[in-house]
Amino acid sequence: MKLNRRKNPILFQGTKKKNHYFEGWYYKAVSNDEQTTIALIPGISLYKKDTHAFIQIFISSKLPKETLKTAYVRFPYEDFSFQDYPFEISIKDNSFSLEQITINIESDELSLKGTLSIQQVTPLNTSLYAPNIMGPFAYIPKMECSHGVISMNHILSGSLSLNGQAINFEQAKGYIEKDWGTSFPKEYVWMQSNHFSDIDTSLMFSYATIPFMKLSFNGLIAVLYHKQHEYRFSTYQLAKINKESLSELEAHYIIKQGKYTLEIHAQTTKGVLLPSPSMGEMKNKIKEGLSGTIALKLYHKKTLILEDTGTHAGIEIMKK
């Protein structure tokens, strides 16, 4: 069965013969008691001098005290394999699909083992004009970095063993997205949370400097999912940033699109440096936190229709 890769961004978008190319999947999971947040990033770096597969692990834990743990586990290029239907990528004895995560990592930094089941995924709406979150830009070849949102919100079950300690993920929440291309944008702000007071509410936001035909432009893609309705704000839908205020640990935006206005105030505290791609090589560093907050307000014309604050937020602010 041949699947539409643009409409199914979870699929491997590249080929293993490319050079100066990366692809990575971002699986986030917040434990049942909300004391532990884990981001698992399996991927592949196709750079002729250092081609390899990898699994990045980022853990924010409040037990027994607030700590951050990271690991970048390298694997031979040959350990990476994939299949389209049903989707699955495997890196040695670790596997990732739309139904399940199996992790078996024993590294110098940490030990992480177990299986999580994924249920009730929340994909984005698609159309011919917008086959994925990139909209019509999904049809442009050789974008520096393409983005895919796989599940805004879903339910997890199972448990993981972190350094011998069991972490319960029964009825926990998760999120999946991915990136592929040559390099991350030089300047961008990214954030995500699906832990709001309304359990079905989820937000992802990305605002980046995009190189295009020897020029560049600021590209916005943001989705607020609330009460089974998708509010999408994007450059390709003529959204306008009416306000942007940034510091190292805070980002404040007011976005206007048609009759809707979205106001976002994100704050993060501690963060860690994670490897990121430049021309396919995982040589750069980005700073991400997993315990931020995102306060949001959504207006229809001048009427406030949603006000909420998300926690356990992933936040990256990469500005010069």
C-alpha positions as MATLAB code, in Angstrom:
seq = 'MKLNRRKNPILFQGTKKKNHYFEGWYYKAVSNDEQTTIALIPGISLYKKDTHAFIQIFISSKLPKETLKTAYVRFPYEDFSFQDYPFEISIKDNSFSLEQITINIESDELSLKGTLSIQQVTPLNTSLYAPNIMGPFAYIPKMECSHGVISMNHILSGSLSLNGQAINFEQAKGYIEKDWGTSFPKEYVWMQSNHFSDIDTSLMFSYATIPFMKLSFNGLIAVLYHKQHEYRFSTYQLAKINKESLSELEAHYIIKQGKYTLEIHAQTTKGVLLPSPSMGEMKNKIKEGLSGTIALKLYHKKTLILEDTGTHAGIEIMKK';
ca = [
       0.000    0.000    0.000;
       1.501    3.341   -1.083;
       0.697    6.127    1.357;
       0.722    9.872    0.693;
       3.854   11.061    2.505;
       2.785   14.706    2.630;
      -0.530   13.768    4.244;
       1.188   11.282    6.565;
       4.187   13.197    7.932;
       4.834   10.498   10.540;
       6.279    8.364    7.715;
       9.996    8.476    6.979;
      10.234   11.376    4.523;
      13.801   10.903    3.324;
      15.943    8.173    1.889;
      18.899    6.530    3.572;
      21.070    7.567    0.632;
      20.806   11.312    1.286;
      23.622   13.515    2.563;
      23.220   16.643    4.688;
      19.862   15.405    5.944;
      18.223   14.728    9.291;
      14.892   13.390   10.427;
      13.612   13.116   13.973;
      10.386   12.147   15.738;
       9.400   13.801   19.043;
       7.419   11.625   21.455;
       6.469   13.384   24.689;
       4.906   11.642   27.696;
       3.802   13.034   31.068;
       3.367   10.480   33.845;
       0.046    9.785   35.526;
       1.015   11.705   38.690;
       2.525   14.520   36.552;
       5.816   14.211   38.411;
       7.845   13.042   35.390;
       7.930   14.318   31.809;
       9.900   12.406   29.192;
      10.720   13.421   25.621;
      12.052   10.663   23.364;
      13.522   11.743   20.029;
      14.525    8.895   17.727;
      16.113    9.947   14.478;
      18.800    9.703   11.853;
      21.664   12.019   10.894;
      22.848   11.563    7.307;
      26.134   13.457    7.189;
      28.876   11.727    5.246;
      31.560   12.170    7.924;
      29.313   11.074   10.801;
      26.236    9.200    9.591;
      24.384    7.555   12.466;
      21.026    6.880   14.073;
      20.246    8.263   17.500;
      17.772    8.411   20.351;
      17.754   11.604   22.387;
      16.234   11.358   25.846;
      15.192   14.367   27.922;
      13.641   13.813   31.342;
      12.240   16.375   33.768;
      11.414   14.828   37.143;
      10.147   16.232   40.438;
      10.954   13.057   42.377;
      12.686   12.956   44.782;
      13.579   16.552   43.858;
      13.398   18.539   40.649;
      16.050   17.223   38.266;
      16.798   17.240   34.544;
      18.430   14.277   32.817;
      19.568   13.977   29.214;
      21.205   11.365   27.032;
      22.176   11.259   23.364;
      22.535    7.601   22.470;
      24.252    6.888   19.160;
      23.664    3.810   17.012;
      25.213    2.598   13.755;
      23.436    3.820   10.629;
      22.511    0.212    9.841;
      20.473   -0.092   13.073;
      17.823    2.297   11.706;
      14.937    0.727    9.787;
      11.389    1.772    8.916;
       8.148    0.579    7.423;
       5.221    2.616    6.129;
       2.223    0.399    6.795;
       1.689    0.006    9.617;
       4.130    2.811   10.427;
       7.094    1.887   12.582;
      10.701    2.931   12.944;
      13.219    0.750   14.735;
      16.659    1.562   16.097;
      18.247   -1.658   17.269;
      15.838   -3.030   19.927;
      13.878    0.232   20.289;
      10.711    0.819   18.258;
       8.295    3.695   17.750;
       4.897    3.607   16.045;
       1.520    5.308   16.262;
       0.326    2.593   18.631;
       3.329    1.863   20.836;
       6.757    2.882   22.113;
       9.281    0.267   23.177;
      12.469    1.641   24.702;
      15.509   -0.326   25.845;
      18.372    2.042   26.631;
      21.342    1.301   28.852;
      23.851    4.153   28.543;
      26.467    5.867   30.677;
      23.955    8.625   31.451;
      20.890    6.563   32.340;
      18.897    3.362   32.023;
      15.408    3.583   30.492;
      13.326    0.518   29.636;
       9.685   -0.346   29.063;
       6.699   -0.169   26.742;
       3.973    2.463   26.406;
       0.754    1.972   24.432;
      -0.775    4.921   22.556;
      -4.545    5.352   22.176;
      -6.991    8.012   21.012;
      -4.558   10.039   18.913;
      -5.666   13.496   17.799;
      -4.361   14.247   14.281;
      -4.776   17.554   12.481;
      -7.351   18.260    9.801;
      -5.964   17.985    6.275;
      -6.948   19.214    2.819;
      -5.459   19.444   -0.651;
      -4.328   23.006    0.178;
      -2.908   21.991    3.558;
      -1.928   18.302    3.498;
      -0.159   18.831    6.846;
       0.686   21.643    9.282;
       3.024   23.186    6.665;
       0.055   24.041    4.442;
       1.005   24.763    0.804;
       4.677   24.940    1.832;
       4.477   21.138    2.107;
       4.639   21.051   -1.703;
       7.915   23.000   -1.893;
      10.933   20.691   -2.194;
      14.146   21.169   -0.228;
      12.772   23.282    2.598;
      15.485   23.806    5.210;
      13.234   22.312    7.885;
       9.782   20.785    7.513;
       7.491   20.157   10.446;
       4.771   17.605   11.097;
       2.232   17.414   13.918;
       1.164   13.806   14.416;
      -1.008   13.857   17.549;
      -2.022   16.916   19.533;
      -3.224   14.773   22.405;
      -3.508   11.078   23.237;
      -3.749    8.616   26.117;
      -0.848    6.455   27.226;
      -0.755    3.237   29.189;
       2.094    1.171   30.565;
       5.174    1.986   32.607;
       8.857    2.783   32.184;
      11.785    1.891   34.397;
      14.150    4.849   34.863;
      17.382    3.821   36.548;
      15.479    0.944   38.138;
      12.576    3.099   39.370;
       9.125    2.369   37.906;
       7.160    5.316   36.466;
       3.423    4.853   35.959;
       1.968    6.053   32.655;
      -1.512    4.550   33.009;
      -4.060    7.096   31.743;
      -1.191    9.521   31.140;
      -1.016   12.023   28.270;
       1.236   12.244   25.248;
       2.067   14.300   22.155;
       3.891   13.500   18.877;
       5.481   15.738   16.243;
       8.536   15.600   13.986;
      11.041   17.555   11.867;
      13.065   16.742    8.769;
      15.335   18.539    6.329;
      18.880   19.866    6.515;
      18.986   22.251    9.511;
      16.896   23.781   12.263;
      16.061   27.461   11.708;
      18.677   29.852   13.067;
      15.998   31.776   14.963;
      12.714   30.363   16.207;
      10.315   30.030   19.118;
       8.559   26.709   19.718;
       6.195   25.662   22.473;
       3.715   22.893   23.239;
       1.418   21.838   26.069;
      -1.621   19.582   26.406;
      -2.002   19.915   30.177;
      -4.696   22.558   30.548;
      -7.614   22.623   32.998;
      -9.757   21.352   30.114;
      -8.246   17.909   29.492;
      -8.940   18.027   25.732;
      -7.189   21.362   25.139;
      -3.797   21.297   23.432;
      -1.528   23.940   21.914;
       1.481   23.873   19.645;
       3.194   26.996   18.335;
       6.194   27.607   16.092;
       7.437   30.943   14.753;
      10.664   30.785   12.778;
      12.874   32.576   10.289;
      12.547   30.557    7.069;
      15.133   30.838    4.257;
      13.424   30.864    0.872;
      14.964   31.439   -2.584;
      18.000   33.345   -1.216;
      15.696   35.474    0.931;
      13.902   34.760    4.194;
      10.548   35.337    5.874;
       9.004   34.785    9.292;
       6.777   31.727    9.231;
       4.067   30.976   11.788;
       2.293   27.677   12.398;
       0.139   27.326   15.506;
      -2.751   25.075   16.448;
      -5.069   25.378   19.429;
      -7.259   22.307   19.822;
     -10.265   22.875   22.116;
     -13.590   21.050   22.472;
     -12.950   19.004   19.304;
     -12.352   22.168   17.291;
      -9.062   23.060   15.643;
      -8.116   26.737   15.651;
      -5.185   27.083   13.263;
      -3.142   30.262   12.899;
      -0.565   30.359   10.131;
       1.325   32.514    7.679;
      -0.380   30.728    4.800;
      -3.771   31.699    6.286;
      -2.643   35.341    6.532;
      -2.251   35.393   10.313;
      -0.547   38.535   11.630;
       1.728   38.851   14.648;
       0.484   42.048   16.289;
       2.872   41.764   19.227;
       6.080   39.858   19.940;
       8.019   40.233   23.168;
      10.913   37.883   23.904;
      13.510   37.262   26.559;
      15.652   34.242   27.320;
      12.904   32.653   29.442;
       9.655   34.299   28.242;
       7.706   34.731   25.015;
       4.578   36.843   24.566;
       2.578   36.923   21.324;
      -0.686   38.436   20.134;
      -1.825   36.848   16.860;
      -4.720   38.067   14.716;
      -6.344   35.979   12.004;
      -9.762   36.845   10.628;
     -12.248   37.114   13.493;
      -9.972   35.377   15.984;
      -7.203   36.695   18.216;
      -4.867   34.418   20.154;
      -2.734   35.766   22.988;
       0.059   33.574   24.368;
       2.395   34.182   27.299;
       4.936   31.389   27.769;
       7.426   31.116   30.607;
      10.156   28.572   31.170;
      12.706   28.146   33.935;
      15.365   25.507   33.750;
      16.442   24.055   30.446;
      19.108   21.801   29.019;
      21.177   21.849   25.847;
      20.202   19.252   23.257;
      22.003   18.423   19.994;
      20.352   19.852   16.868;
      21.064   19.539   13.139;
      23.086   21.783   10.868;
      23.344   20.493    7.291;
      22.399   17.086    8.641;
      25.164   17.024   11.245;
      24.028   16.982   14.882;
      26.573   19.592   15.918;
      24.496   22.564   17.114;
      22.785   23.007   20.476;
      19.284   24.133   21.392;
      17.986   24.865   24.872;
      14.690   23.270   25.859;
      12.694   23.092   29.061;
       9.861   20.653   29.820;
       8.336   22.327   32.865;
       7.177   25.653   31.476;
       3.744   27.267   31.509;
       1.681   28.737   28.663;
      -1.107   31.169   29.528;
      -3.470   31.704   26.607;
      -6.534   33.706   25.702;
      -8.657   33.157   22.605;
     -11.042   35.876   21.406;
     -13.752   35.740   18.765;
     -13.969   39.350   17.658;
     -13.827   41.035   21.090;
     -15.428   38.201   23.050;
     -13.145   36.049   25.203;
     -14.077   32.422   24.478;
     -11.180   30.612   26.183;
      -8.724   31.461   28.927;
      -6.496   28.750   30.355;
      -2.938   27.943   31.415;
      -1.020   24.900   30.254;
       1.686   23.231   32.324;
       4.464   20.703   31.596;
       5.150   22.833   28.536;
       8.034   22.196   26.178;
       9.498   25.595   25.289;
      12.433   26.569   23.072;
      13.433   30.204   22.499;
      16.262   30.513   19.985;
      16.723   34.191   19.195;
      19.872   36.223   18.613;
];
